[in-house]
């Protein structure tokens, strides 16, 4: 997302300007909840070692990576974890670092930032070289206040670092305003709200020493699952490549 379309004040103003369509969006949103298929979290192990490095590099200790977050962190939209964001990111990082990556995935479909902080950080096996956080959809739809979102991002960053995360990295808030399964009025309401929370996220990352990975799921055929709300295997692979391209691994090597 470009800074020009995501300045915090501008995005917040655009959200409030959409209030006249809120009654329509509310009705359409209730209908969408009934019509969008409910998909399960991806099956299979949520830990593993991925090694796409050269044979000469195989004696190096693996880079330890934890993925933490909501539905897209746990592979909703695909059948197996190997087709989800976590494993695709581990493969992409292994190639970029020329090093094995030891992965663990922690999270749950439908969680908010506050729920992740309260109930899921303890599930990570620390220490780790890096934690990649995937959040924002449920805080957007739940209309989490900007001040609460900002303080939560800062607190989560500090807690992860205190527990033993060498680096904390955040993916942008997913672009709900472009999700094909959502009716137009709903997208017009949520799009500016995404931009608002994402601008806050980038700002807090800069202030608190976390890394904001300026990458998002591209617009391309076949990137969404059949529910029109979560990525497909192709979408997760492209998202992982985009995150890896935005990741300055020299600053996060363990």
GIUR-V149835 format. One record per pair of residues at least 24 apart in sequence whose C-alpha atoms are under 10 Angstrom apart, sorted by the first residue. I is the first residue (numbers start at 1). GAP is how many residues later the second one is. D is the distance in whole Angstrom. If there is no record, write none. Layout:
# GIUR-V149835
i:I gap:GAP d:D
i:I gap:GAP d:D
This chain:
# GIUR-V149835
i:1 gap:171 d:8
i:1 gap:172 d:10
i:1 gap:174 d:9
i:1 gap:194 d:8
i:1 gap:197 d:9
i:1 gap:198 d:9
i:1 gap:213 d:7
i:1 gap:214 d:7
i:1 gap:215 d:7
i:2 gap:193 d:10
i:2 gap:197 d:10
i:2 gap:212 d:9
i:3 gap:192 d:10
i:3 gap:196 d:8
i:3 gap:199 d:10
i:5 gap:187 d:9
i:5 gap:190 d:7
i:5 gap:191 d:10
i:5 gap:194 d:10
i:6 gap:186 d:8
i:6 gap:187 d:10
i:6 gap:188 d:9
i:6 gap:189 d:5
i:6 gap:190 d:7
i:6 gap:191 d:9
i:6 gap:192 d:7
i:6 gap:193 d:6
i:6 gap:194 d:9
i:6 gap:196 d:10
i:7 gap:188 d:8
i:7 gap:189 d:7
i:7 gap:190 d:10
i:7 gap:191 d:9
i:7 gap:192 d:6
i:7 gap:193 d:9
i:8 gap:138 d:10
i:8 gap:184 d:9
i:8 gap:185 d:10
i:8 gap:187 d:7
i:8 gap:188 d:5
i:8 gap:189 d:8
i:8 gap:190 d:8
i:8 gap:191 d:5
i:8 gap:192 d:7
i:8 gap:193 d:10
i:8 gap:194 d:10
i:8 gap:195 d:9
i:9 gap:186 d:10
i:9 gap:187 d:7
i:9 gap:190 d:9
i:9 gap:191 d:10
i:10 gap:182 d:9
i:10 gap:185 d:9
i:10 gap:186 d:8
i:10 gap:189 d:10
i:11 gap:180 d:9
i:11 gap:181 d:5
i:11 gap:182 d:7
i:11 gap:183 d:8
i:11 gap:184 d:6
i:11 gap:185 d:5
i:11 gap:186 d:9
i:11 gap:187 d:10
i:11 gap:188 d:8
i:12 gap:134 d:9
i:12 gap:180 d:7
i:12 gap:181 d:7
i:12 gap:182 d:9
i:12 gap:183 d:8
i:12 gap:184 d:6
i:12 gap:185 d:9
i:12 gap:187 d:10
i:13 gap:179 d:8
i:13 gap:180 d:9
i:13 gap:183 d:9
i:14 gap:174 d:9
i:14 gap:175 d:9
i:14 gap:177 d:9
i:14 gap:178 d:6
i:14 gap:179 d:8
i:14 gap:181 d:10
i:14 gap:182 d:9
i:15 gap:173 d:8
i:15 gap:174 d:6
i:15 gap:175 d:8
i:15 gap:176 d:8
i:15 gap:177 d:5
i:15 gap:178 d:6
i:15 gap:179 d:9
i:15 gap:180 d:9
i:15 gap:181 d:8
i:16 gap:173 d:8
i:16 gap:176 d:9
i:16 gap:177 d:9
i:17 gap:172 d:9
i:17 gap:175 d:10
i:18 gap:167 d:9
i:18 gap:168 d:10
i:18 gap:170 d:7
i:18 gap:171 d:6
i:18 gap:172 d:9
i:18 gap:174 d:9
i:19 gap:169 d:10
i:19 gap:170 d:8
i:20 gap:169 d:10
i:21 gap:164 d:7
i:21 gap:165 d:9
i:21 gap:167 d:8
i:21 gap:168 d:8
i:22 gap:163 d:8
i:22 gap:164 d:8
i:22 gap:166 d:9
i:22 gap:167 d:7
i:23 gap:162 d:9
i:23 gap:163 d:10
i:24 gap:159 d:10
i:24 gap:160 d:10
i:24 gap:161 d:7
i:24 gap:162 d:8
i:25 gap:157 d:10
i:25 gap:158 d:8
i:25 gap:159 d:8
i:25 gap:160 d:5
i:25 gap:161 d:5
i:25 gap:162 d:8
i:25 gap:163 d:8
i:25 gap:164 d:7
i:25 gap:165 d:9
i:26 gap:159 d:9
i:26 gap:160 d:7
i:26 gap:163 d:10
i:27 gap:158 d:10
i:27 gap:159 d:9
i:28 gap:154 d:8
i:28 gap:155 d:6
i:28 gap:156 d:9
i:28 gap:157 d:7
i:28 gap:158 d:7
i:29 gap:112 d:10
i:29 gap:153 d:8
i:29 gap:154 d:7
i:29 gap:156 d:9
i:29 gap:157 d:6
i:29 gap:158 d:10
i:31 gap:151 d:10
i:31 gap:152 d:9
i:32 gap:149 d:8
i:32 gap:150 d:7
i:32 gap:151 d:7
i:32 gap:154 d:9
i:33 gap:148 d:10
i:33 gap:149 d:9
i:35 gap:146 d:9
i:35 gap:192 d:9
i:36 gap:145 d:7
i:36 gap:146 d:9
i:36 gap:190 d:9
i:36 gap:191 d:6
i:36 gap:192 d:8
i:36 gap:193 d:8
i:37 gap:144 d:10
i:37 gap:189 d:8
i:37 gap:190 d:5
i:37 gap:191 d:9
i:37 gap:192 d:9
i:38 gap:38 d:9
i:38 gap:39 d:9
i:38 gap:189 d:8
i:38 gap:191 d:10
i:39 gap:32 d:10
i:39 gap:36 d:10
i:39 gap:37 d:6
i:39 gap:38 d:6
i:39 gap:39 d:9
i:39 gap:40 d:9
i:39 gap:70 d:9
i:39 gap:186 d:10
i:39 gap:187 d:10
i:39 gap:188 d:8
i:39 gap:190 d:10
i:39 gap:191 d:9
i:40 gap:31 d:9
i:40 gap:34 d:9
i:40 gap:35 d:9
i:40 gap:36 d:6
i:40 gap:37 d:7
i:40 gap:38 d:9
i:40 gap:39 d:8
i:40 gap:69 d:8
i:41 gap:30 d:7
i:41 gap:31 d:9
i:41 gap:32 d:9
i:41 gap:33 d:6
i:41 gap:34 d:6
i:41 gap:35 d:4
i:41 gap:36 d:7
i:41 gap:37 d:8
i:41 gap:38 d:8
i:41 gap:39 d:9
i:41 gap:40 d:9
i:41 gap:43 d:10
i:41 gap:66 d:10
i:41 gap:67 d:8
i:41 gap:68 d:7
i:42 gap:29 d:9
i:42 gap:30 d:10
i:42 gap:31 d:10
i:42 gap:32 d:6
i:42 gap:33 d:5
i:42 gap:34 d:6
i:42 gap:35 d:7
i:42 gap:36 d:6
i:42 gap:37 d:5
i:42 gap:38 d:5
i:42 gap:39 d:5
i:42 gap:40 d:9
i:42 gap:41 d:8
i:42 gap:42 d:8
i:43 gap:31 d:9
i:43 gap:32 d:8
i:43 gap:33 d:9
i:43 gap:35 d:9
i:43 gap:36 d:6
i:43 gap:37 d:5
i:43 gap:38 d:6
i:43 gap:39 d:9
i:43 gap:40 d:10
i:44 gap:35 d:9
i:44 gap:36 d:6
i:44 gap:37 d:6
i:44 gap:38 d:8
i:45 gap:35 d:9
i:45 gap:36 d:7
i:45 gap:37 d:9
i:45 gap:59 d:9
i:45 gap:60 d:9
i:46 gap:28 d:8
i:46 gap:29 d:10
i:46 gap:34 d:10
i:46 gap:35 d:7
i:46 gap:36 d:9
i:46 gap:40 d:9
i:46 gap:41 d:9
i:46 gap:57 d:8
i:46 gap:58 d:6
i:46 gap:59 d:5
i:46 gap:60 d:8
i:47 gap:34 d:9
i:47 gap:39 d:9
i:47 gap:40 d:9
i:47 gap:55 d:8
i:47 gap:56 d:5
i:47 gap:57 d:4
i:47 gap:58 d:6
i:47 gap:59 d:9
i:48 gap:34 d:10
i:48 gap:39 d:8
i:48 gap:42 d:9
i:48 gap:53 d:8
i:48 gap:54 d:6
i:48 gap:55 d:5
i:48 gap:56 d:7
i:48 gap:57 d:9
i:49 gap:38 d:9
i:49 gap:41 d:8
i:49 gap:42 d:9
i:49 gap:45 d:10
i:49 gap:51 d:7
i:49 gap:52 d:6
i:49 gap:53 d:4
i:49 gap:54 d:6
i:49 gap:55 d:9
i:50 gap:37 d:8
i:50 gap:38 d:9
i:50 gap:39 d:10
i:50 gap:40 d:6
i:50 gap:41 d:6
i:50 gap:42 d:10
i:50 gap:43 d:9
i:50 gap:44 d:7
i:50 gap:45 d:10
i:50 gap:49 d:9
i:50 gap:50 d:6
i:50 gap:51 d:5
i:50 gap:52 d:6
i:50 gap:53 d:8
i:51 gap:39 d:8
i:51 gap:40 d:7
i:51 gap:41 d:10
i:51 gap:42 d:9
i:51 gap:43 d:6
i:51 gap:44 d:8
i:51 gap:47 d:8
i:51 gap:48 d:7
i:51 gap:49 d:4
i:51 gap:50 d:6
i:51 gap:51 d:9
i:52 gap:38 d:9
i:52 gap:39 d:6
i:52 gap:40 d:8
i:52 gap:41 d:9
i:52 gap:42 d:5
i:52 gap:43 d:5
i:52 gap:44 d:9
i:52 gap:45 d:9
i:52 gap:46 d:7
i:52 gap:47 d:7
i:52 gap:48 d:7
i:52 gap:49 d:9
i:53 gap:38 d:9
i:53 gap:40 d:9
i:53 gap:41 d:6
i:53 gap:42 d:6
i:53 gap:43 d:8
i:53 gap:44 d:8
i:53 gap:45 d:4
i:53 gap:46 d:5
i:53 gap:47 d:6
i:53 gap:48 d:9
i:54 gap:40 d:10
i:54 gap:41 d:8
i:54 gap:44 d:6
i:54 gap:45 d:8
i:54 gap:46 d:9
i:55 gap:43 d:9
i:55 gap:44 d:9
i:56 gap:42 d:9
i:56 gap:43 d:10
i:57 gap:40 d:10
i:57 gap:41 d:7
i:57 gap:42 d:6
i:57 gap:43 d:8
i:58 gap:40 d:9
i:58 gap:41 d:7
i:58 gap:42 d:7
i:59 gap:40 d:9
i:59 gap:41 d:9
i:60 gap:38 d:9
i:60 gap:39 d:7
i:60 gap:40 d:8
i:61 gap:38 d:8
i:61 gap:39 d:7
i:61 gap:40 d:9
i:61 gap:41 d:9
i:61 gap:193 d:9
i:62 gap:32 d:9
i:62 gap:37 d:6
i:62 gap:38 d:5
i:62 gap:39 d:5
i:62 gap:40 d:6
i:62 gap:41 d:9
i:62 gap:67 d:10
i:62 gap:192 d:9
i:63 gap:27 d:9
i:63 gap:30 d:9
i:63 gap:31 d:8
i:63 gap:34 d:9
i:63 gap:36 d:7
i:63 gap:37 d:6
i:63 gap:38 d:5
i:63 gap:39 d:6
i:63 gap:40 d:8
i:63 gap:65 d:8
i:63 gap:66 d:6
i:63 gap:67 d:8
i:63 gap:189 d:10
i:63 gap:190 d:7
i:63 gap:191 d:6
i:64 gap:26 d:9
i:64 gap:36 d:9
i:64 gap:37 d:6
i:64 gap:38 d:5
i:64 gap:39 d:6
i:64 gap:40 d:8
i:64 gap:61 d:10
i:64 gap:62 d:9
i:64 gap:63 d:8
i:64 gap:64 d:5
i:64 gap:65 d:5
i:64 gap:66 d:7
i:64 gap:67 d:9
i:64 gap:101 d:10
i:64 gap:102 d:10
i:64 gap:189 d:10
i:64 gap:190 d:8
i:65 gap:24 d:9
i:65 gap:25 d:8
i:65 gap:28 d:10
i:65 gap:36 d:7
i:65 gap:37 d:6
i:65 gap:38 d:5
i:65 gap:39 d:6
i:65 gap:40 d:9
i:65 gap:61 d:10
i:65 gap:62 d:10
i:65 gap:63 d:6
i:65 gap:64 d:6
i:65 gap:65 d:5
i:65 gap:66 d:6
i:65 gap:67 d:8
i:65 gap:100 d:9
i:65 gap:101 d:10
i:65 gap:102 d:10
i:66 gap:24 d:10
i:66 gap:36 d:8
i:66 gap:37 d:6
i:66 gap:38 d:5
i:66 gap:39 d:6
i:66 gap:40 d:7
i:66 gap:58 d:7
i:66 gap:59 d:8
i:66 gap:60 d:9
i:66 gap:61 d:10
i:66 gap:62 d:7
i:66 gap:63 d:8
i:66 gap:64 d:6
i:66 gap:65 d:5
i:66 gap:66 d:6
i:66 gap:67 d:8
i:66 gap:99 d:9
i:66 gap:102 d:10
i:67 gap:36 d:8
i:67 gap:37 d:6
i:67 gap:38 d:5
i:67 gap:39 d:6
i:67 gap:40 d:8
i:67 gap:57 d:9
i:67 gap:63 d:9
i:67 gap:64 d:6
i:67 gap:65 d:5
i:67 gap:66 d:6
i:67 gap:67 d:8
i:67 gap:102 d:10
i:67 gap:103 d:10
i:68 gap:36 d:9
i:68 gap:37 d:6
i:68 gap:38 d:5
i:68 gap:39 d:5
i:68 gap:40 d:9
i:68 gap:48 d:8
i:68 gap:52 d:8
i:68 gap:53 d:8
i:68 gap:55 d:10
i:68 gap:56 d:8
i:68 gap:63 d:7
i:68 gap:64 d:6
i:68 gap:65 d:5
i:68 gap:66 d:6
i:68 gap:67 d:8
i:68 gap:102 d:10
i:69 gap:36 d:9
i:69 gap:37 d:7
i:69 gap:38 d:5
i:69 gap:39 d:7
i:69 gap:40 d:8
i:69 gap:41 d:9
i:69 gap:42 d:7
i:69 gap:43 d:8
i:69 gap:44 d:8
i:69 gap:46 d:10
i:69 gap:47 d:7
i:69 gap:48 d:10
i:69 gap:51 d:9
i:69 gap:52 d:10
i:69 gap:63 d:8
i:69 gap:64 d:6
i:69 gap:65 d:5
i:69 gap:66 d:5
i:69 gap:67 d:9
i:69 gap:101 d:10
i:70 gap:36 d:9
i:70 gap:37 d:6
i:70 gap:38 d:5
i:70 gap:39 d:5
i:70 gap:40 d:6
i:70 gap:41 d:5
i:70 gap:42 d:7
i:70 gap:43 d:9
i:70 gap:45 d:10
i:70 gap:46 d:8
i:70 gap:63 d:9
i:70 gap:64 d:6
i:70 gap:65 d:6
i:70 gap:66 d:8
i:70 gap:67 d:8
i:70 gap:68 d:8
i:71 gap:36 d:8
i:71 gap:37 d:6
i:71 gap:38 d:4
i:71 gap:39 d:6
i:71 gap:40 d:8
i:71 gap:63 d:9
i:71 gap:64 d:9
i:71 gap:66 d:9
i:71 gap:67 d:9
i:71 gap:159 d:8
i:72 gap:35 d:9
i:72 gap:36 d:9
i:72 gap:37 d:8
i:72 gap:38 d:10
i:72 gap:62 d:7
i:72 gap:63 d:9
i:72 gap:65 d:10
i:72 gap:102 d:9
i:72 gap:158 d:7
i:72 gap:159 d:8
i:72 gap:164 d:8
i:73 gap:32 d:7
i:73 gap:33 d:8
i:73 gap:34 d:7
i:73 gap:35 d:8
i:73 gap:36 d:8
i:73 gap:59 d:9
i:73 gap:60 d:8
i:73 gap:61 d:6
i:73 gap:62 d:8
i:73 gap:163 d:10
i:74 gap:31 d:7
i:74 gap:32 d:7
i:74 gap:33 d:6
i:74 gap:34 d:6
i:74 gap:35 d:7
i:74 gap:60 d:10
i:75 gap:30 d:10
i:75 gap:32 d:10
i:75 gap:33 d:10
i:75 gap:34 d:9
i:75 gap:155 d:9
i:75 gap:156 d:9
i:75 gap:157 d:9
i:75 gap:158 d:9
i:75 gap:161 d:9
i:76 gap:32 d:9
i:76 gap:33 d:7
i:76 gap:149 d:9
i:76 gap:153 d:10
i:76 gap:154 d:7
i:76 gap:155 d:8
i:76 gap:156 d:9
i:77 gap:147 d:8
i:77 gap:148 d:5
i:77 gap:149 d:8
i:77 gap:150 d:8
i:77 gap:151 d:9
i:77 gap:152 d:8
i:77 gap:153 d:5
i:77 gap:154 d:6
i:77 gap:155 d:6
i:77 gap:156 d:8
i:77 gap:158 d:10
i:77 gap:159 d:9
i:78 gap:147 d:7
i:78 gap:148 d:10
i:78 gap:152 d:9
i:78 gap:153 d:8
i:78 gap:154 d:6
i:78 gap:155 d:6
i:78 gap:156 d:10
i:78 gap:158 d:9
i:79 gap:153 d:10
i:79 gap:154 d:9
i:80 gap:153 d:9
i:81 gap:24 d:9
i:81 gap:152 d:10
i:82 gap:151 d:9
i:83 gap:149 d:8
i:83 gap:150 d:5
i:83 gap:151 d:8
i:83 gap:152 d:10
i:83 gap:153 d:7
i:83 gap:154 d:8
i:84 gap:147 d:9
i:84 gap:148 d:8
i:84 gap:149 d:6
i:84 gap:150 d:9
i:84 gap:151 d:9
i:84 gap:152 d:6
i:84 gap:153 d:8
i:84 gap:155 d:10
i:84 gap:156 d:9
i:85 gap:49 d:10
i:85 gap:146 d:9
i:85 gap:147 d:10
i:85 gap:148 d:8
i:85 gap:149 d:10
i:85 gap:150 d:9
i:85 gap:151 d:5
i:85 gap:152 d:7
i:85 gap:153 d:9
i:85 gap:154 d:7
i:85 gap:155 d:6
i:85 gap:156 d:10
i:86 gap:46 d:9
i:86 gap:150 d:9
i:86 gap:151 d:9
i:86 gap:154 d:8
i:87 gap:149 d:9
i:87 gap:150 d:9
i:87 gap:153 d:9
i:88 gap:145 d:9
i:88 gap:146 d:10
i:88 gap:148 d:7
i:88 gap:149 d:6
i:88 gap:150 d:9
i:88 gap:151 d:9
i:88 gap:152 d:6
i:88 gap:153 d:8
i:88 gap:156 d:10
i:89 gap:43 d:10
i:89 gap:147 d:9
i:89 gap:148 d:8
i:89 gap:149 d:9
i:89 gap:150 d:8
i:89 gap:151 d:5
i:89 gap:152 d:7
i:89 gap:153 d:9
i:89 gap:154 d:8
i:89 gap:155 d:7
i:90 gap:150 d:8
i:90 gap:154 d:9
i:91 gap:146 d:10
i:91 gap:149 d:9
i:91 gap:150 d:9
i:91 gap:153 d:10
i:92 gap:145 d:9
i:92 gap:148 d:7
i:92 gap:149 d:6
i:92 gap:150 d:10
i:92 gap:151 d:9
i:92 gap:152 d:6
i:92 gap:153 d:9
i:93 gap:147 d:9
i:93 gap:148 d:9
i:93 gap:150 d:9
i:93 gap:151 d:6
i:93 gap:152 d:9
i:93 gap:154 d:9
i:93 gap:156 d:8
i:94 gap:150 d:10
i:95 gap:149 d:10
i:96 gap:148 d:8
i:96 gap:149 d:9
i:96 gap:151 d:10
i:96 gap:153 d:8
i:97 gap:152 d:7
i:97 gap:153 d:9
i:97 gap:156 d:9
i:102 gap:26 d:9
i:102 gap:27 d:10
i:103 gap:25 d:10
i:103 gap:28 d:10
i:104 gap:24 d:10
i:104 gap:27 d:9
i:105 gap:26 d:10
i:105 gap:27 d:10
i:106 gap:27 d:10
i:107 gap:26 d:10
i:107 gap:27 d:9
i:107 gap:28 d:10
i:109 gap:29 d:9
i:110 gap:25 d:10
i:110 gap:27 d:8
i:110 gap:28 d:6
i:110 gap:29 d:10
i:111 gap:24 d:8
i:111 gap:25 d:9
i:111 gap:26 d:9
i:111 gap:27 d:6
i:111 gap:28 d:8
i:112 gap:24 d:7
i:112 gap:25 d:8
i:112 gap:26 d:5
i:112 gap:27 d:6
i:112 gap:28 d:9
i:112 gap:29 d:10
i:112 gap:30 d:9
i:112 gap:32 d:9
i:112 gap:37 d:10
i:113 gap:24 d:10
i:113 gap:25 d:8
i:113 gap:26 d:7
i:113 gap:31 d:9
i:113 gap:35 d:10
i:113 gap:36 d:8
i:113 gap:39 d:7
i:113 gap:40 d:8
i:113 gap:43 d:8
i:114 gap:25 d:9
i:114 gap:30 d:10
i:114 gap:34 d:9
i:114 gap:35 d:9
i:114 gap:38 d:7
i:114 gap:39 d:9
i:114 gap:41 d:10
i:114 gap:42 d:9
i:116 gap:36 d:10
i:116 gap:40 d:9
i:117 gap:35 d:8
i:117 gap:36 d:9
i:117 gap:38 d:8
i:117 gap:39 d:6
i:117 gap:40 d:10
i:117 gap:42 d:9
i:117 gap:43 d:9
i:118 gap:38 d:10
i:121 gap:35 d:9
i:121 gap:38 d:8
i:121 gap:39 d:7
i:121 gap:42 d:9
i:122 gap:38 d:10
i:122 gap:41 d:9
i:124 gap:36 d:9
i:124 gap:39 d:9
i:124 gap:40 d:10
i:124 gap:41 d:10
i:125 gap:38 d:9
i:125 gap:39 d:9
i:125 gap:40 d:10
i:126 gap:34 d:9
i:126 gap:35 d:10
i:126 gap:37 d:7
i:126 gap:38 d:6
i:126 gap:39 d:7
i:126 gap:40 d:10
i:127 gap:33 d:9
i:127 gap:34 d:9
i:127 gap:35 d:10
i:127 gap:36 d:7
i:127 gap:37 d:4
i:127 gap:38 d:6
i:127 gap:39 d:8
i:128 gap:32 d:10
i:128 gap:33 d:10
i:128 gap:35 d:9
i:128 gap:36 d:6
i:128 gap:37 d:5
i:128 gap:38 d:6
i:128 gap:39 d:8
i:128 gap:40 d:10
i:128 gap:126 d:8
i:129 gap:35 d:8
i:129 gap:36 d:6
i:129 gap:37 d:5
i:129 gap:38 d:6
i:129 gap:39 d:9
i:129 gap:123 d:7
i:129 gap:124 d:7
i:129 gap:125 d:5
i:130 gap:30 d:9
i:130 gap:31 d:9
i:130 gap:34 d:9
i:130 gap:35 d:6
i:130 gap:36 d:5
i:130 gap:37 d:5
i:130 gap:38 d:6
i:130 gap:39 d:7
i:130 gap:122 d:7
i:130 gap:123 d:9
i:130 gap:124 d:8
i:131 gap:26 d:10
i:131 gap:29 d:8
i:131 gap:30 d:9
i:131 gap:33 d:10
i:131 gap:34 d:6
i:131 gap:35 d:8
i:131 gap:36 d:6
i:131 gap:37 d:5
i:131 gap:38 d:6
i:131 gap:39 d:8
i:132 gap:35 d:9
i:132 gap:36 d:6
i:132 gap:37 d:5
i:132 gap:38 d:6
i:132 gap:39 d:7
i:132 gap:79 d:9
i:132 gap:80 d:10
i:132 gap:81 d:9
i:132 gap:111 d:10
i:133 gap:24 d:10
i:133 gap:35 d:8
i:133 gap:36 d:6
i:133 gap:37 d:5
i:133 gap:38 d:6
i:133 gap:39 d:9
i:133 gap:79 d:10
i:134 gap:35 d:9
i:134 gap:36 d:6
i:134 gap:37 d:6
i:134 gap:38 d:8
i:134 gap:39 d:8
i:134 gap:40 d:9
i:135 gap:35 d:8
i:135 gap:36 d:8
i:135 gap:37 d:8
i:135 gap:38 d:6
i:135 gap:39 d:8
i:136 gap:35 d:9
i:136 gap:36 d:8
i:136 gap:37 d:5
i:136 gap:38 d:7
i:136 gap:39 d:9
i:136 gap:40 d:10
i:136 gap:58 d:8
i:136 gap:61 d:8
i:136 gap:62 d:8
i:136 gap:65 d:9
i:137 gap:36 d:7
i:137 gap:37 d:6
i:137 gap:38 d:8
i:137 gap:39 d:7
i:137 gap:53 d:10
i:137 gap:57 d:8
i:137 gap:60 d:10
i:138 gap:35 d:10
i:139 gap:34 d:9
i:139 gap:54 d:10
i:139 gap:55 d:9
i:139 gap:58 d:9
i:140 gap:33 d:9
i:140 gap:34 d:9
i:140 gap:36 d:9
i:140 gap:50 d:7
i:140 gap:51 d:9
i:140 gap:52 d:10
i:140 gap:53 d:6
i:140 gap:54 d:6
i:140 gap:55 d:10
i:140 gap:56 d:9
i:140 gap:57 d:7
i:140 gap:58 d:10
i:141 gap:35 d:9
i:141 gap:45 d:10
i:141 gap:48 d:10
i:141 gap:49 d:7
i:141 gap:52 d:9
i:141 gap:53 d:9
i:143 gap:47 d:9
i:143 gap:50 d:8
i:143 gap:51 d:10
i:143 gap:54 d:10
i:144 gap:49 d:10
i:144 gap:53 d:9
i:145 gap:52 d:9
i:146 gap:47 d:10
i:146 gap:50 d:8
i:146 gap:51 d:6
i:146 gap:52 d:10
i:146 gap:53 d:10
i:146 gap:54 d:7
i:146 gap:55 d:10
i:147 gap:50 d:10
i:147 gap:53 d:9
i:149 gap:48 d:7
i:149 gap:49 d:10
i:149 gap:51 d:8
i:149 gap:52 d:8
i:149 gap:55 d:10
i:150 gap:47 d:8
i:150 gap:50 d:6
i:150 gap:51 d:7
i:150 gap:52 d:10
i:150 gap:53 d:9
i:150 gap:54 d:6
i:150 gap:55 d:9
i:151 gap:53 d:9
i:152 gap:49 d:10
i:152 gap:52 d:10
i:153 gap:47 d:9
i:153 gap:48 d:7
i:153 gap:49 d:10
i:153 gap:51 d:7
i:153 gap:52 d:8
i:153 gap:55 d:9
i:153 gap:57 d:9
i:154 gap:47 d:9
i:154 gap:50 d:7
i:154 gap:51 d:8
i:154 gap:53 d:9
i:154 gap:54 d:6
i:154 gap:55 d:9
i:154 gap:56 d:9
i:155 gap:53 d:9
i:157 gap:47 d:10
i:157 gap:48 d:8
i:157 gap:51 d:7
i:157 gap:52 d:8
i:157 gap:53 d:7
i:157 gap:54 d:10
i:158 gap:50 d:8
i:158 gap:51 d:9
i:158 gap:52 d:9
i:161 gap:48 d:10
i:161 gap:49 d:9
i:166 gap:85 d:10
i:166 gap:86 d:7
i:166 gap:87 d:8
i:166 gap:88 d:7
i:167 gap:42 d:9
i:167 gap:43 d:7
i:167 gap:44 d:8
i:167 gap:84 d:8
i:167 gap:85 d:6
i:167 gap:86 d:9
i:167 gap:87 d:9
i:168 gap:37 d:9
i:168 gap:40 d:10
i:168 gap:41 d:8
i:168 gap:42 d:5
i:168 gap:43 d:6
i:168 gap:44 d:9
i:168 gap:84 d:9
i:169 gap:36 d:8
i:169 gap:40 d:9
i:169 gap:41 d:6
i:169 gap:42 d:4
i:169 gap:43 d:6
i:169 gap:44 d:7
i:169 gap:74 d:10
i:169 gap:78 d:9
i:169 gap:83 d:10
i:170 gap:31 d:8
i:170 gap:32 d:9
i:170 gap:35 d:8
i:170 gap:40 d:7
i:170 gap:41 d:6
i:170 gap:42 d:5
i:170 gap:43 d:6
i:170 gap:44 d:9
i:170 gap:45 d:10
i:170 gap:73 d:10
i:171 gap:27 d:9
i:171 gap:30 d:9
i:171 gap:31 d:9
i:171 gap:40 d:9
i:171 gap:41 d:6
i:171 gap:42 d:5
i:171 gap:43 d:7
i:171 gap:44 d:7
i:171 gap:45 d:8
i:171 gap:68 d:10
i:171 gap:72 d:7
i:171 gap:75 d:10
i:172 gap:25 d:9
i:172 gap:26 d:6
i:172 gap:27 d:9
i:172 gap:29 d:8
i:172 gap:30 d:8
i:172 gap:40 d:7
i:172 gap:41 d:7
i:172 gap:42 d:7
i:172 gap:43 d:7
i:172 gap:44 d:7
i:172 gap:45 d:10
i:172 gap:71 d:10
i:173 gap:24 d:7
i:173 gap:25 d:5
i:173 gap:26 d:9
i:173 gap:28 d:8
i:173 gap:29 d:10
i:173 gap:42 d:10
i:173 gap:43 d:8
i:174 gap:24 d:9
i:174 gap:41 d:10
i:174 gap:42 d:7
i:174 gap:43 d:8
i:174 gap:56 d:10
i:175 gap:41 d:8
i:175 gap:42 d:8
i:176 gap:53 d:8
i:178 gap:41 d:9
i:178 gap:50 d:10
i:178 gap:51 d:9
i:179 gap:45 d:9
i:179 gap:48 d:10
i:179 gap:49 d:6
i:179 gap:50 d:6
i:179 gap:51 d:8
i:179 gap:52 d:10
i:180 gap:44 d:9
i:180 gap:47 d:9
i:180 gap:48 d:5
i:180 gap:49 d:7
i:181 gap:43 d:10
i:181 gap:45 d:9
i:181 gap:46 d:7
i:181 gap:47 d:5
i:181 gap:48 d:6
i:181 gap:49 d:10
i:182 gap:46 d:8
i:182 gap:47 d:8
i:211 gap:35 d:10
i:211 gap:36 d:8
i:211 gap:37 d:9
i:211 gap:40 d:10
i:211 gap:41 d:10
i:212 gap:31 d:10
i:212 gap:34 d:9
i:212 gap:35 d:9
i:213 gap:29 d:9
i:213 gap:30 d:6
i:213 gap:31 d:8
i:213 gap:32 d:9
i:213 gap:33 d:5
i:213 gap:34 d:6
i:213 gap:35 d:9
i:214 gap:28 d:8
i:214 gap:29 d:7
i:214 gap:31 d:9
i:214 gap:32 d:6
i:214 gap:33 d:9
i:215 gap:24 d:8
i:215 gap:25 d:9
i:215 gap:26 d:9
i:215 gap:27 d:5
i:215 gap:28 d:5
i:215 gap:29 d:9
i:215 gap:30 d:8
i:215 gap:31 d:6
i:215 gap:32 d:9
i:216 gap:24 d:9
i:216 gap:25 d:10
i:216 gap:26 d:7
i:216 gap:27 d:8
i:217 gap:24 d:10
i:217 gap:25 d:8
i:217 gap:26 d:9
i:218 gap:24 d:9
